[in-house]
Amino acid sequence: MKFNKQKSPQAEKEFGGTLGATCIPVFLPLTVLYLLCVCRSPVASVLQWPPVLPPTAQLWDPLAPVLILGWMALQSFFYLLPMGKLSEGMVLKDGSRLKYPINGFYALCSTAVLLTLSLWLGMPLGYLFELLLPLAVCAIGVSFLLSLYLYICSFWAPHHALAQGGNTGNPLYDFFMGRELNPRIGSFDLKYFCELRPGLIGWVVINFGMLMKEVELRDSASLAMILVNGFQLLYVADALWNEEAVLTTMDIVHDGFGFMLVFGDLAWVPFTYSLQAAFLVVHPQSLSPLGATAIVTLNGAGYYIFRKSNSQKNQFRRDPTHPSVANLETIATATGKRLLVSGWWGLVRHPNYLGDLLMALAWSLPCDPLKLCQVGWRASLHSYFQVSPDMFDLVQVRALAGPLKDIQRLFPKPLLHCLGCVLG
């Protein structure tokens, strides 16, 4: 295929432009390693001084790269199995639609069977606790190598296959954002595979390893550990059960596949989303039946809002004429895209984020409430800024088509001042 250096029309750079694209790949991996050290330290506070720094020997174990590469190979095998249906993605620039296997839930179930077999064979799954830092180091290394491979290969992709936001001609920025929209090896879609499989299912496996470590240390799993594992398993199972919905998200439709998404999928998600479980291994917590009931109720409410609002949004993006969404009120942007402003989106601006935040709070409450800001902040903050089409919509609100009176008709007066503050 012809070598392609053609640039896309210039668009406003995100994440602080070249400076951000240079600094973030340095500071985010260090943040992951630091948080893992903090949550396992006696104080478990990011504010402690001097900061917790592990000995160099704790960052490497020869078993770690074997497990990371084996894990990627195993999930790739599950991806290629002829299970589930094939679904078409959104229309691309050249008018075509790519096909994607919807079998992530089968991969989760197959992984659960292997975990059960591992327990039966007596494998020490609790040893994952000791391997967390080496595994994170290897996952970070794989993220850099895969990102470099994607960047180099993108120069042989046709121009219509490139992502506008990651094809600026600036090597550092394009490496970070990703030049190619849907990089594939044959029919194997690398971005779609990484989006939900190795990171999310890996998160569940790490959590289970933390539970088994607690059983080794204390002969049984605490209620707090069981709740954290159960809540987060529900979240992952829901994502994979509704895997087809990811085909309408900003990650798949708009963003190139570069370090930003690669690192997030392979390192940030499994090793920071599992911080609560790792924290509970070192800092066991007791929960009263009343407290546990309240936390379960909170997670249930968050999940209901999250699932219902996301299902409505996905249906609208796939088929705006569907009877369930055809009568919803919308606002048109200057690009012709329509934003929902009724249904769930008529209640709060981002109901899916609200549900996400409520669940993240429920995941953190079983941990020490006094450590909530130091340990639980990660889940809430990252859930709020989770990559989603709605984040892109916020930028487009500045270019809403139609007169101001249309906006006034759709928003109550008390909200207009807040909207004005958001829009600057």
C-alpha positions in Angstrom: 0.0 0.0 0.0 1.2 3.5 -0.8 3.1 5.5 1.9 0.7 8.2 3.1 1.9 11.5 4.7 -1.1 13.6 3.7 -2.5 15.6 6.6 -6.1 16.3 7.5 -7.5 19.8 7.7 -6.3 21.5 10.9 -8.5 21.1 14.0 -8.1 22.5 17.5 -5.7 20.3 19.4 -6.9 18.6 22.6 -5.2 17.7 25.8 -3.0 20.7 25.8 -1.7 20.1 22.3 2.0 19.1 21.8 2.9 19.9 25.4 0.1 17.7 26.8 0.9 14.9 24.3 4.5 15.0 25.5 3.8 15.1 29.2 0.8 12.8 29.6 2.6 9.7 28.4 5.2 10.3 31.1 3.0 11.3 34.0 0.1 8.9 33.6 2.2 5.7 33.7 4.0 7.1 36.8 0.5 7.9 38.3 -0.6 4.3 37.9 2.5 3.0 39.6 2.3 5.5 42.4 -1.4 4.8 43.1 -0.7 1.1 43.3 2.1 1.8 45.8 -0.1 4.2 47.8 -3.1 1.9 48.2 -0.9 -0.9 49.5 1.0 1.3 52.0 0.1 1.5 55.7 -1.0 5.1 55.4 -2.7 4.8 52.0 -2.8 8.5 51.3 -1.5 10.4 48.3 -0.8 13.3 50.6 1.8 11.5 52.7 5.4 12.8 52.6 7.8 11.6 51.6 5.9 9.8 48.8 5.8 6.1 48.7 8.5 4.8 46.3 9.0 1.0 45.8 12.4 -0.6 45.5 13.4 -1.1 41.9 13.4 -4.9 42.4 9.6 -4.7 43.1 8.9 -3.4 39.6 10.1 -6.4 37.7 9.3 -10.1 37.8 10.1 -12.4 34.8 6.6 -14.0 35.2 4.9 -10.6 34.5 5.6 -10.3 30.7 4.6 -14.0 30.3 1.3 -13.3 32.0 0.6 -10.1 30.1 1.4 -11.5 26.6 -0.4 -14.8 27.4 -3.4 -12.8 28.5 -3.5 -10.8 25.3 -3.1 -14.0 23.3 -5.9 -15.7 25.2 -8.3 -12.8 24.7 -7.3 -12.6 21.0 -8.2 -16.3 20.7 -11.6 -15.7 22.3 -12.1 -12.7 19.9 -11.5 -14.9 16.8 -13.8 -17.8 17.9 -17.0 -18.0 15.8 -19.3 -17.2 18.8 -22.0 -14.5 18.7 -23.1 -12.5 15.8 -21.4 -10.0 13.5 -22.6 -6.4 13.6 -21.9 -3.5 11.3 -20.4 -0.3 12.7 -21.3 3.3 11.7 -20.9 4.5 8.2 -17.2 5.5 7.4 -15.9 8.4 5.2 -15.8 6.2 2.2 -19.4 5.0 2.7 -18.5 1.5 3.9 -19.3 -0.2 7.2 -16.9 -2.5 9.1 -18.1 -5.7 10.7 -17.4 -6.6 14.3 -17.8 -9.8 16.3 -20.2 -9.4 19.2 -18.7 -12.1 21.5 -17.2 -10.2 24.4 -19.6 -11.7 26.9 -18.7 -15.2 25.7 -15.0 -14.2 26.3 -15.9 -13.1 29.9 -17.7 -16.4 30.5 -14.9 -18.5 29.0 -12.4 -16.6 31.2 -14.6 -17.4 34.3 -14.5 -21.1 33.4 -10.7 -21.0 33.2 -10.6 -19.2 36.6 -12.8 -21.9 38.1 -10.5 -24.6 36.6 -7.5 -22.7 38.0 -9.0 -22.8 41.5 -9.8 -26.5 41.2 -6.2 -27.1 40.2 -4.9 -25.2 43.2 -3.2 -22.3 41.4 -2.3 -19.4 43.7 -4.4 -16.7 42.2 -3.8 -14.5 45.3 -0.2 -14.2 44.0 -1.6 -11.5 41.6 -1.4 -9.1 44.6 2.4 -9.5 44.7 2.6 -9.1 40.9 0.5 -6.0 40.6 3.5 -3.6 40.1 5.4 -5.8 37.7 2.2 -6.5 35.7 1.5 -2.8 35.5 5.0 -2.1 34.3 4.7 -4.7 31.6 1.2 -3.4 30.6 2.7 0.1 30.3 5.5 -1.2 28.2 3.1 -3.1 25.9 1.1 0.1 25.6 4.1 2.1 24.3 5.1 -0.6 21.9 1.7 -1.1 20.5 1.2 2.7 20.1 4.5 2.9 18.2 3.5 0.0 15.9 0.1 1.7 15.2 1.8 5.1 14.5 4.3 3.5 12.0 1.7 1.4 10.3 -0.7 4.3 9.9 1.5 5.8 7.2 0.5 3.0 4.9 -3.2 3.4 5.5 -5.4 5.2 2.9 -6.2 8.8 3.7 -9.9 8.1 4.3 -9.0 5.6 7.0 -7.2 8.3 9.1 -8.7 10.1 12.1 -8.8 13.9 11.6 -7.9 14.7 15.1 -4.7 12.5 15.0 -3.4 13.4 11.6 -1.9 16.8 12.2 1.7 16.2 11.0 3.0 16.6 14.5 4.6 13.2 15.4 4.3 13.6 19.2 0.7 14.7 19.0 -0.3 12.1 16.4 1.4 9.3 18.3 -0.7 10.3 21.4 -4.0 10.8 19.6 -3.7 8.0 17.0 -3.5 8.6 13.2 -5.6 5.7 12.0 -9.2 5.4 12.9 -9.8 1.6 12.7 -6.4 -0.2 12.4 -6.8 -3.8 11.5 -4.8 -6.9 10.9 -7.0 -8.7 8.4 -10.4 -8.7 10.0 -9.0 -8.3 13.5 -9.9 -4.8 14.7 -7.2 -3.7 17.2 -9.1 -0.7 18.6 -12.4 -2.6 19.1 -10.5 -5.6 20.6 -8.7 -3.4 23.2 -11.7 -1.3 24.0 -13.4 -3.8 26.2 -11.6 -7.2 26.2 -8.1 -7.3 27.8 -8.6 -4.3 30.1 -12.1 -4.8 31.4 -11.9 -8.6 31.8 -8.4 -8.2 33.2 -9.9 -5.8 35.8 -12.3 -8.6 36.9 -9.4 -11.1 37.1 -7.3 -8.8 39.2 -10.2 -8.1 41.6 -10.7 -11.9 42.0 -7.0 -12.3 42.7 -7.3 -9.7 45.4 -10.3 -11.5 46.9 -8.3 -14.8 46.9 -5.4 -13.0 48.6 -7.7 -11.8 51.4 -9.0 -15.4 51.8 -5.3 -16.5 52.1 -4.6 -13.9 54.8 -7.9 -14.1 56.8 -9.5 -17.4 55.8 -12.5 -15.7 54.3 -13.5 -12.8 52.1 -14.9 -9.7 53.8 -18.3 -8.3 53.0 -16.6 -5.2 51.7 -14.4 -7.2 49.3 -17.4 -9.2 48.1 -19.4 -6.0 47.4 -16.5 -4.4 45.5 -16.0 -7.6 43.4 -19.8 -8.0 42.8 -20.4 -4.3 41.8 -17.5 -4.2 39.4 -18.3 -7.6 37.9 -21.8 -6.3 37.1 -20.3 -3.2 35.5 -18.0 -5.3 33.2 -20.6 -7.9 32.5 -23.1 -5.2 31.5 -20.5 -3.6 29.2 -19.8 -6.9 27.4 -23.5 -7.9 27.3 -24.2 -4.6 25.5 -20.9 -4.7 23.5 -22.7 -3.7 20.3 -23.4 -0.3 21.8 -19.7 0.6 21.8 -19.8 0.8 18.0 -21.6 4.2 18.3 -19.3 5.7 20.9 -16.7 8.4 20.3 -13.9 6.0 20.8 -14.8 3.9 17.8 -16.5 6.5 15.6 -14.3 9.6 16.0 -11.0 8.9 17.8 -7.8 7.5 16.3 -6.2 4.6 18.0 -3.0 6.0 19.6 -1.4 6.0 23.0 -4.3 7.8 24.7 -6.7 4.9 24.1 -4.1 2.1 24.1 -2.8 3.1 27.5 -6.3 3.7 28.9 -7.5 0.3 27.7 -4.5 -1.8 28.6 -3.0 -0.1 31.7 -5.2 2.6 33.3 -8.4 0.6 33.4 -7.2 -2.7 34.9 -4.7 -1.3 37.3 -6.5 1.8 38.6 -10.1 0.5 38.5 -9.0 -2.4 40.8 -7.5 -0.1 43.4 -10.4 -0.6 45.8 -9.9 -4.3 45.9 -6.1 -4.0 46.3 -6.7 -1.4 49.1 -9.0 -3.9 51.0 -6.3 -6.6 51.0 -4.1 -4.4 53.1 -6.8 -2.4 54.9 -9.7 -4.7 55.8 -13.0 -3.0 56.5 -16.1 -4.1 58.4 -19.6 -3.2 57.2 -22.8 -3.4 59.1 -25.8 -5.0 57.4 -27.6 -1.6 57.3 -24.5 0.0 55.7 -24.1 -2.8 53.2 -27.8 -2.5 52.2 -27.5 1.3 51.7 -24.4 0.8 49.5 -26.1 -2.0 47.4 -29.2 0.3 46.9 -26.9 3.2 45.8 -25.1 1.0 43.3 -28.5 -0.4 42.0 -29.8 3.1 41.5 -26.7 4.2 39.7 -26.7 1.1 37.5 -30.4 1.6 36.6 -29.8 5.2 35.5 -26.6 4.3 33.7 -28.1 1.4 31.7 -31.4 3.1 30.8 -29.8 6.4 29.7 -27.1 4.7 27.7 -29.6 2.3 26.0 -31.7 5.3 25.0 -28.7 7.2 23.6 -27.4 4.2 21.7 -30.8 3.6 20.2 -31.1 7.2 19.1 -27.6 7.1 17.5 -28.3 3.9 15.6 -31.9 4.6 14.5 -33.4 8.0 15.3 -36.7 6.9 13.8 -37.2 4.0 16.2 -40.5 4.3 18.0 -38.8 4.4 21.4 -36.8 7.6 20.5 -38.6 9.1 17.5 -40.6 11.6 19.7 -37.6 12.7 21.8 -36.8 16.4 21.5 -33.4 17.4 20.1 -31.2 20.4 19.2 -29.3 20.5 15.9 -25.7 21.5 15.8 -23.9 23.4 13.1 -22.5 20.1 11.8 -26.0 18.6 11.4 -25.7 16.3 14.4 -28.7 16.3 16.8 -28.3 16.3 20.6 -30.9 14.8 22.9 -32.6 17.2 25.2 -35.6 15.2 26.4 -36.2 11.7 27.8 -33.4 10.9 30.2 -31.5 13.9 28.8 -34.4 16.1 29.8 -33.8 15.3 33.5 -30.1 16.0 33.8 -27.5 17.0 31.2 -25.6 13.7 31.4 -27.7 11.0 33.0 -25.2 8.3 32.0 -22.4 10.1 33.9 -24.7 10.5 36.9 -25.3 6.8 37.0 -21.5 6.2 36.5 -20.7 8.5 39.4 -23.2 6.9 41.7 -21.8 3.5 41.0 -18.2 4.7 41.5 -19.2 6.1 44.9 -20.8 2.7 45.8 -17.5 1.0 44.8 -15.5 3.3 47.1 -17.8 3.4 50.1 -16.8 -0.2 51.3 -13.3 1.2 51.7 -12.4 3.4 54.7 -14.6 6.6 54.4 -11.6 8.6 55.6 -9.6 7.4 52.6 -12.4 8.1 50.2 -10.8 11.2 48.8 -7.3 9.6 48.6 -8.4 6.2 47.2 -11.9 6.5 45.9 -11.4 9.8 44.0 -9.9 7.9 41.0 -13.1 6.0 40.3 -15.3 9.0 40.4 -13.0 11.3 38.5 -12.3 8.9 35.7 -15.9 7.8 35.4 -16.9 11.4 34.9 -14.3 11.9 32.2 -14.9 8.5 30.6 -14.5 8.9 26.8 -18.0 9.1 25.3 -19.8 10.8 22.4 -21.3 13.3 24.9 -17.9 14.8 25.7 -17.6 15.6 22.0 -21.2 17.0 22.0 -20.2 19.6 24.7 -17.8 21.2 22.2 -20.5 21.3 19.5 -22.9 23.1 21.8 -21.0 26.3 21.1 -22.1 25.9 17.5 -25.7 25.2 18.0 -27.8 25.9 15.0 -30.9 28.1 15.4 -31.6 31.2 17.3 -31.1 31.7 21.1 -34.9 31.5 21.6 -34.7 27.7 20.8 -32.3 27.2 23.6 -34.5 29.3 26.0 -37.5 27.2 25.0 -35.6 24.0 26.0 -34.0 24.9 29.2 -35.6 26.3 32.4 -34.4 29.8 33.2 -32.4 28.8 36.4 -30.3 26.5 34.2 -29.5 29.1 31.5 -27.0 30.9 33.8 -25.2 27.6 34.4 -25.2 26.9 30.7 -23.7 30.3 30.0 -21.0 29.6 32.5 -20.2 26.3 30.8 -20.1 27.8 27.4 -17.9 30.7 28.5 
